[in-house]
Amino acid sequence: MTETTSVIELMNNEIMTYEEARAYFDAMKGLGSVPGLDSIRRLLHALGDPQQDLSVIHIAGTNGKGSTAAYIASVLKAGGYRVGRFHSPAVFHELETIRIGEKNISKSDFTKGMEEIRKACVTITGCNYAHPTVFEAETALALWYFRKENCDPVILEVGMGGRLDATNVIEKPLVSVLTSISMDHMAFLGDTLAQIAAEKAGVIKKSCPVVSTLQQEDAMQVITDTCMARSAALYLADPALATSVKRNLTKQKFVYKGMKLETMLLGNYEIENAVTALLTIDVLKTLGYPVSDARMQKGIRDAVWPGRFEVIGRKPLFILDGAHNPDAAAKLLETLNFHFTNKKIITIIGMLKDKECEKVAEILSGASSHVVTVTPPHNPRALPAYELALLVRPHQSMVTAADSIQEAVELSYLMAGKDDVILACGSLSYLKEAKGWAQAHDRFGSDTHGRSRED
């Protein structure tokens, strides 16, 4: 049975259980990724065009989208708004991609929504159009749910690129946000930074404001030119807007436009993301979404984004970070060098084969005393641990290919002393399992407080 056939057969269930809805959703993953907006427009039209009733903050970029969205959502929630938020893929919980505030969509609402998606897909395929992809269905489900729940505003995170991403069906966002742009998904987006930036800049709409972090020169030029061509006001979130920065392994403190703030997100790069979010809030204030300084402080402090320099264990420290491209790896290395200059680091790395695996391996291996490679499970794009180990070896001779995530975690604990560091990084697709094994380990320690060199 082909994946397409299984999707069509699952469409016959008029009333679904959650398990049936989940099976239908999962079967759509076999349809792959098809860039373009025609299919999502047909699907949303069949659902009554819910996107037309929503006020949307649209976020694109290579790295930092999730953290920036988490900050914006947390600040708006603290300000009293009913905030819908969509991001993909799921990492730690299958329902986490669609949420209101910090609450995931319920199984009941997921099931009801998938019943509506199924009905729409029956109509679409009956007109000889292709069945929508899983990301198109997930995007449509989010928009359907946010309208049903009267969310205002809604935060949509681009899946890949921007111009042809299903989320770009939004015609007039409140504000378009561009986080750090670098090389990734080259097979789809282009092999130069300018080409990739042009795809990301596709979320810029005529006369709609744009907030962008300070980009590399080629990307910045593309964004500036696109804003001028579309009469879109550009607000530059220069990381230098954050001053008096102090960091430790519990929180980071900084000052933004005279306001003292602190964040529990610990990567050095999170300050840049916080500035982008804060400037976005400043723009939203001018559009009828006021938030007091006290609520902004609370929102930044309460923001949570798992799997991004997340400390999940101490003695030894166990850190998760989803750095899976060279730019993210370089930013992770900067944070590691800041906190752990004289620490032994055992690094677990798992990668997908369509990423720049050798470059990521080279960047992270230099900071590692030993590298343990893993094969991300249940993913046909996974690079086998042995092949990844061969890429690591020219940069770090102490490398071991593990047979499983469990073996990698247990081996790392065996090698690490209580004052050392274990880092699990690379593909997000294996971090849930790594976190589970780490937290189950009998050496998972009590919370302690790291101290910054600046304290």
Solvent accessible surface area in square Angstrom, and as a share of the most:
residue,aa,sasa,rsa
1,M,171,0.77
2,T,88,0.51
3,E,92,0.41
4,T,69,0.40
5,T,56,0.33
6,S,22,0.14
7,V,0,0.00
8,I,74,0.38
9,E,85,0.38
10,L,44,0.22
11,M,9,0.04
12,N,113,0.58
13,N,46,0.24
14,E,126,0.56
15,I,148,0.75
16,M,11,0.05
17,T,73,0.43
18,Y,29,0.11
19,E,122,0.55
20,E,62,0.28
21,A,0,0.00
22,R,30,0.11
23,A,44,0.34
24,Y,0,0.00
25,F,10,0.04
26,D,56,0.29
27,A,12,0.09
28,M,0,0.00
29,K,115,0.49
30,G,40,0.38
31,L,37,0.18
32,G,40,0.38
33,S,74,0.48
34,V,97,0.56
35,P,65,0.41
36,G,21,0.21
37,L,25,0.13
38,D,93,0.48
39,S,23,0.15
40,I,0,0.00
41,R,116,0.42
42,R,74,0.27
43,L,0,0.00
44,L,0,0.00
45,H,132,0.59
46,A,49,0.38
47,L,19,0.10
48,G,45,0.44
49,D,25,0.13
50,P,0,0.00
51,Q,23,0.10
52,Q,134,0.59
53,D,99,0.51
54,L,23,0.12
55,S,37,0.24
56,V,1,0.01
57,I,0,0.00
58,H,0,0.00
59,I,0,0.00
60,A,0,0.00
61,G,1,0.01
62,T,17,0.10
63,N,23,0.12
64,G,23,0.22
65,K,28,0.12
66,G,8,0.07
67,S,4,0.02
68,T,0,0.00
69,A,0,0.00
70,A,3,0.02
71,Y,0,0.00
72,I,0,0.00
73,A,4,0.03
74,S,10,0.06
75,V,0,0.00
76,L,0,0.00
77,K,101,0.43
78,A,16,0.12
79,G,27,0.26
80,G,69,0.66
81,Y,50,0.19
82,R,112,0.41
83,V,2,0.01
84,G,0,0.00
85,R,3,0.01
86,F,0,0.00
87,H,6,0.03
88,S,25,0.16
89,P,87,0.55
90,A,41,0.32
91,V,18,0.10
92,F,39,0.16
93,H,85,0.38
94,E,78,0.35
95,L,9,0.05
96,E,15,0.07
97,T,5,0.03
98,I,4,0.02
99,R,29,0.11
100,I,22,0.11
101,G,10,0.10
102,E,88,0.39
103,K,155,0.66
104,N,41,0.21
105,I,2,0.01
106,S,47,0.30
107,K,110,0.47
108,S,62,0.40
109,D,23,0.12
110,F,7,0.03
111,T,14,0.08
112,K,109,0.46
113,G,0,0.00
114,M,0,0.00
115,E,31,0.14
116,E,59,0.26
117,I,1,0.00
118,R,19,0.07
119,K,99,0.42
120,A,5,0.04
121,C,0,0.00
122,V,69,0.40
123,T,81,0.47
124,I,8,0.04
125,T,36,0.21
126,G,63,0.60
127,C,78,0.47
128,N,143,0.73
129,Y,103,0.39
130,A,78,0.61
131,H,20,0.09
132,P,1,0.01
133,T,9,0.05
134,V,27,0.16
135,F,43,0.18
136,E,7,0.03
137,A,0,0.00
138,E,15,0.07
139,T,0,0.00
140,A,0,0.00
141,L,1,0.00
142,A,0,0.00
143,L,0,0.00
144,W,34,0.12
145,Y,15,0.06
146,F,0,0.00
147,R,72,0.26
148,K,86,0.36
149,E,40,0.18
150,N,120,0.62
151,C,6,0.03
152,D,65,0.34
153,P,0,0.00
154,V,0,0.00
155,I,0,0.00
156,L,0,0.00
157,E,15,0.07
158,V,3,0.01
159,G,31,0.29
160,M,42,0.19
161,G,1,0.01
162,G,1,0.01
163,R,111,0.40
164,L,64,0.32
165,D,10,0.05
166,A,6,0.05
167,T,0,0.00
168,N,13,0.07
169,V,5,0.03
170,I,9,0.04
171,E,138,0.62
172,K,146,0.62
173,P,4,0.02
174,L,35,0.18
175,V,0,0.00
176,S,0,0.00
177,V,0,0.00
178,L,0,0.00
179,T,2,0.01
180,S,16,0.10
181,I,2,0.01
182,S,6,0.04
183,M,59,0.26
184,D,11,0.06
185,H,59,0.26
186,M,58,0.26
187,A,104,0.81
188,F,113,0.47
189,L,16,0.08
190,G,20,0.19
191,D,104,0.54
192,T,63,0.37
193,L,24,0.12
194,A,39,0.30
195,Q,89,0.40
196,I,1,0.00
197,A,0,0.00
198,A,49,0.38
199,E,29,0.13
200,K,8,0.03
201,A,2,0.01
202,G,8,0.08
203,V,0,0.00
204,I,1,0.00
205,K,32,0.14
206,K,140,0.60
207,S,67,0.44
208,C,3,0.02
209,P,22,0.14
210,V,0,0.00
211,V,0,0.00
212,S,0,0.00
213,T,2,0.01
214,L,87,0.43
215,Q,18,0.08
216,Q,98,0.43
217,E,149,0.67
218,D,81,0.42
219,A,0,0.00
220,M,30,0.14
221,Q,100,0.44
222,V,30,0.17
223,I,0,0.00
224,T,46,0.27
225,D,69,0.36
226,T,21,0.12
227,C,4,0.02
228,M,148,0.66
229,A,86,0.67
230,R,91,0.33
231,S,71,0.46
232,A,8,0.06
233,A,55,0.43
234,L,58,0.29
235,Y,89,0.34
236,L,74,0.37
237,A,0,0.00
238,D,46,0.24
239,P,45,0.28
240,A,74,0.58
241,L,59,0.29
242,A,11,0.09
243,T,71,0.41
244,S,81,0.52
245,V,35,0.20
246,K,99,0.42
247,R,40,0.15
248,N,23,0.12
249,L,16,0.08
250,T,41,0.24
251,K,55,0.23
252,Q,0,0.00
253,K,92,0.39
254,F,3,0.01
255,V,32,0.18
256,Y,2,0.01
257,K,123,0.52
258,G,69,0.67
259,M,23,0.10
260,K,155,0.66
261,L,8,0.04
262,E,40,0.18
263,T,0,0.00
264,M,74,0.33
265,L,14,0.07
266,L,12,0.06
267,G,0,0.00
268,N,12,0.06
269,Y,37,0.14
270,E,0,0.00
271,I,8,0.04
272,E,32,0.14
273,N,11,0.06
274,A,0,0.00
275,V,0,0.00
276,T,2,0.01
277,A,0,0.00
278,L,0,0.00
279,L,15,0.08
280,T,0,0.00
281,I,0,0.00
282,D,32,0.17
283,V,6,0.03
284,L,0,0.00
285,K,68,0.29
286,T,111,0.65
287,L,75,0.37
288,G,56,0.53
289,Y,19,0.07
290,P,92,0.58
291,V,10,0.06
292,S,61,0.40
293,D,80,0.42
294,A,60,0.47
295,R,98,0.36
296,M,1,0.00
297,Q,58,0.26
298,K,67,0.29
299,G,0,0.00
300,I,0,0.00
301,R,92,0.34
302,D,65,0.34
303,A,2,0.01
304,V,84,0.48
305,W,18,0.06
306,P,43,0.27
307,G,0,0.00
308,R,49,0.18
309,F,2,0.01
310,E,40,0.18
311,V,30,0.17
312,I,13,0.06
313,G,4,0.04
314,R,28,0.10
315,K,106,0.45
316,P,1,0.01
317,L,23,0.11
318,F,0,0.00
319,I,0,0.00
320,L,0,0.00
321,D,6,0.03
322,G,11,0.11
323,A,2,0.01
324,H,42,0.19
325,N,1,0.01
326,P,24,0.15
327,D,34,0.17
328,A,17,0.13
329,A,0,0.00
330,A,48,0.37
331,K,43,0.18
332,L,0,0.00
333,L,44,0.22
334,E,100,0.45
335,T,0,0.00
336,L,3,0.02
337,N,81,0.41
338,F,33,0.14
339,H,32,0.14
340,F,8,0.03
341,T,95,0.55
342,N,148,0.76
343,K,86,0.37
344,K,80,0.34
345,I,5,0.03
346,I,0,0.00
347,T,1,0.01
348,I,0,0.00
349,I,0,0.00
350,G,0,0.00
351,M,1,0.00
352,L,17,0.08
353,K,112,0.47
354,D,86,0.45
355,K,26,0.11
356,E,40,0.18
357,C,9,0.05
358,E,89,0.40
359,K,110,0.47
360,V,0,0.00
361,A,1,0.00
362,E,91,0.41
363,I,42,0.21
364,L,2,0.01
365,S,0,0.00
366,G,68,0.65
367,A,25,0.20
368,S,8,0.05
369,S,46,0.30
370,H,22,0.10
371,V,0,0.00
372,V,0,0.00
373,T,0,0.00
374,V,0,0.00
375,T,61,0.35
376,P,2,0.01
377,P,37,0.23
378,H,185,0.82
379,N,37,0.19
380,P,126,0.79
381,R,99,0.36
382,A,11,0.09
383,L,17,0.08
384,P,53,0.33
385,A,6,0.05
386,Y,146,0.56
387,E,83,0.37
388,L,0,0.00
389,A,7,0.06
390,L,89,0.44
391,L,52,0.26
392,V,0,0.00
393,R,122,0.45
394,P,100,0.63
395,H,66,0.30
396,Q,29,0.13
397,S,78,0.51
398,M,106,0.47
399,V,15,0.09
400,T,46,0.27
401,A,39,0.30
402,A,6,0.04
403,D,135,0.70
404,S,51,0.33
405,I,5,0.03
406,Q,64,0.28
407,E,71,0.32
408,A,0,0.00
409,V,1,0.01
410,E,74,0.33
411,L,49,0.24
412,S,0,0.00
413,Y,2,0.01
414,L,147,0.73
415,M,47,0.21
416,A,5,0.04
417,G,33,0.31
418,K,130,0.55
419,D,88,0.45
420,D,24,0.13
421,V,0,0.00
422,I,0,0.00
423,L,1,0.00
424,A,0,0.00
425,C,0,0.00
426,G,0,0.00
427,S,5,0.03
428,L,28,0.14
429,S,54,0.35
430,Y,0,0.00
431,L,0,0.00
432,K,112,0.48
433,E,65,0.29
434,A,0,0.00
435,K,38,0.16
436,G,40,0.38
437,W,92,0.32
438,A,0,0.00
439,Q,83,0.37
440,A,76,0.59
441,H,41,0.18
442,D,134,0.70
443,R,91,0.33
444,F,89,0.37
445,G,25,0.24
446,S,86,0.56
447,D,107,0.56
448,T,48,0.28
449,H,136,0.61
450,G,19,0.19
451,R,186,0.68
452,S,10,0.06
453,R,160,0.58
454,E,88,0.39
455,D,87,0.45
